[in-house]
Amino acid sequence: MMNKIVFAAGMAAGFVLGTRAGRESYEVLKARAESLWNSPRVQESVSGATGVLKEKLPAVQEQASGAVKKAQDALSGVLHKDAGHDGAGRSADVTGPSGGKPGVVADPPFENQSDATRPDLTP
């Protein structure tokens, strides 16, 4: 049913945008659309769909809340681990091989090259 409504709305929009007949055709189409929208069958469908949505909303909110909580926990674990912890609350060794800044490792292909053979990295 919803697909038919969306299709009809698309057809109507295409007609309005594509017609060269002018304002009169637009007014006729607008009146037909209004009468269709205000028809009892359409309004029954709308109120039924609204009722179903209101009924299902708490369950959907609960599922979404659970998914957000899981994502936050996963992200927190990744960030916590990246910050120097191993995920179990213990500190991890994050210093580079030469004891430099935490998490910074020299680029192996360039560490033994002379300045003459290294590519120019300045902008």
C-alpha positions, 0 to 999 in steps of 0.5 A: 500500500505504501509503495502505491502511495509513494509511486502516486506521489512521484507521478504527481510530482513528475506531472507537475514539474514536467507539464507545460499546461500551466497553472490550471493543470496544477490546480486540478492535480492539487484538488485531486490529491487533496480529495485523495488524502482526505478520503476515508480509506486513506485516513483509515490507513494513515491512522492504522499506520500511526497506531502501529508505529506508536505501539512499536516505538518503545521496542524500537527505542529499546533496541536502538538504545542497546545498540548505541550502548554496545557501540559506545562500549566497543569504542570506549574499549578501543580508545582505552586500549589505544591510550596505553591500556590493554583493555583489562585496566593494565598499562601497555607498553606503547613506547617506540623501539627506541624509547621515543614518544608513546605510539610513535615508531620510526618509518623503517624504510627511511631510518637508515637512509642518508638525507640525500636519498630520502624523498623531500617531505617538506611541502 
